[in-house]
Amino acid sequence: MTNWLITGIGGGLGRTLAEAALARGDTVVGTTRQASDEAFTSLAPGRAHVLTVDLGDETSVRDAVARAEELTGGIDRLVNNAGYGLIGAIEEVSIEETRALFEINVFGALRMIQAVLPAMRARRAGHIVNITSVSGHAPWAGTAIYGASKYALECLGQTLAQEVAPMNIRVTNVAPGGMRTEFAGAGLKFAVRDIADYDSVAHFARRSLTENAGKEKGDPQRAAAAILQALDAPKPPLHLFLGEDALHYATDQHAFVAAQIKEWEALSLSIAYEDA
């Protein structure tokens, strides 16, 4: 049996993953912004727990982690799932809107990581899972601020994996593509400012996400099953892309970067000091 702490189980992939873990007999402590979730706790009395957490408040996060340790006897897996999207051209998005998103998507996840690590280090065991996005690998116009938060989370996870490997703590970054969750609905915000010059390029993201809401190719239940399979593997991946679109966009972006490196290799190497 595995003990989970999953942020943002109010809906979407976080909820689906929590339900899948419970269905196989695991214990799950989920966090929400609401006071209670009887529908969730009734799924597995004694094994399904809900804590109200403000990811923007360090004390709230540390109290929740301490309580989760008590409820489970020790957290085996932390899943940083909570977050939201923000659509708008870079010029349109305010600094205040950017700060608010980073407070949850990046600093909230960082607070959780820092809070769970002492006990995981003491046990020399644990697994930290970050739900990032293909947008953290392949940027597209109109999603820069959201994508930047996922780039940051990708870097946190990749670096953390190096730092905690000697203590037998694992890290997996899960980068989904589009899925039929509420991300394009309740999980999406739009920049208050609207500049007409961006209609033909940056505003495409707004139209694409809203018009295709509910038509995404990714199945959250299959995504949850895939995550379970990957995390249960003897050697879990550091990178897990979910969905045909995630693979397509990430592969294209990485190929583009590799081509740029090759094309400009001579100039890149030209800056070296020459021995006298």
Helices and strands as residue ranges (DSSP letters): E 3-7, H 12-23, E 27-32, H 38-41, E 48-52, H 58-72, E 77-80, E 85-87, H 95-102, I 103-108, H 109-123, E 126-131, G 134-136, H 144-164, G 165-167, E 169-176, E 188-190, G 196-198, H 204-211, H 220-232, E 239-242, H 244-263, H 265-269
